[in-house]
Amino acid sequence: MTDIKEFLKNDRFAVNAGIELLEVGEGRATARMVVTKEHLNAGGVCQGGALFTLADLACAAVANSHGQLTFSITANITFIRSAKEGETIYAEATEVVNHPRVPYIIVELKNEKGDLLAAFTSSGYRKN
């Protein structure tokens, strides 16, 4: 696999959502997204799918950080606080279990003040 940051630039949905992968290391990654009017739902706060996409990209970076193509097989998100237009949201992803086939990853979504907005968990499947 090529450089993970270059590889994930092909995730067109995340790129078009304005998500930027800041840092990737083996078993960890950080991504960010500035909430724009395009991210807002009818209630005027960041749509849950936008937050899910941010967490999912950080998760993908971690899952693929070992150089082996990995796809998500489960994902769950719990929303704790809403995000408003103009806020910068950070996704901090950590691989809790580095299993050869089924890794397990936790992603915390926080605003610039460090408030926890959502918790995301995922397991993946590593391909040969």
N, C-alpha and C positions, 0 to 999 in steps of 0.2 A: 504494500500500500504506500502511496506517496505521502508527503507531509499531510498530517491530519487537517491542518487549517486550510490548505489548498483543496483537499478532498471535499471538505464540507462547504466550500464555496459553491459546489454543485447542488447544494440543498436550496433550490430556487425559492421555495416557499418561505424558508427562514430568512434568506437574503432579502426578499421582497417585503418581509415584515419588519425590516430594519434591524435585525439581530446581528450583533458583531461578536465573534469569538475572540476573546481577549487573551486567554492563556490556556495552554494545554500541556500537561505533564502526564507521566504514566500514572493512571488512576485518579486524575483530578483535572478539572477544567473550570474556567470562569467565562461567562458570556454576559452581554448586556443589551438592553433595549430601552430606548427613550419612548415613553408612551406619547403617541401623537393622536390627533383627532381620528385618524384612520383605525386606531386600535379600540376606540370607544364603543360600548354597547348602547342600547336605547336608554339605559339608566344613567349614562354619562360617565361611567367608569370603565377601566380597561376590561375588555372582553376576555372571558376565561380561556378561550382558544388561543389568544395571543400569548397569555402567560404560559399555557401548556406548550406552545411551540418554542418559547424561549427555554423552558426547562428541558424539552426534548432535544434541542440542539446541543445543550451542554452535556446532557446524558450521552448523546451519540459520540461526542468528542471523547468522553471518558471511556465508553465501551470500545471504541476503536483505537484508543491510545496505545495499545500493545501491538499494533500493526496487523491485526487479524480482523477481517470484515465481520462485523457484529450487527445484528438486527434486533430491535426491541420485540419482545414477545408479550410483555405485560407492561402496563403503565397506570399509575394511579396518582391523582393530585387532590390535595385538600386545600381549599381556599380559606385563608384566615383573615386577611384584610384586603380591601380594594386598593387599586392604584389609580391615580388621576393623571390627566393630561399634563405633560411636562415632567413627570417624575422619571428618573432613571432607575430601571430595575436590573438587578444583578442576579444571575443564576450561578450558584456555587455548587458544583457537582463533585461527588466523592464516590469512588468505587469501594464499597464495603466488603464485597466478596469478589475476589479475582479467580473465579472458577474457570477451568479450561474451556468449558462449553456454555455455562449459564452464569454470567456475572450478575451482581446485584448492585444497584447504584441509587444513591440518595441525592436529591437536588433541593437546595433551599433557595427560594426566591426572596430577595430582600430589596428594600428601597435604599436610597442613598444615606438615610439616617440609620440603617441597620435593622429596621423593623421587619420582622418575618411576615411575608405576604402569603406564601404558599409553600407547602411541602410536597415533593414529587418523589415517587419511588418507581423503580423499573428493574425488570430482569431482561436479559438479552439472550441471544443464541449466537455463538461464534461458529462461523462457517469454516470449513477446511480450505 
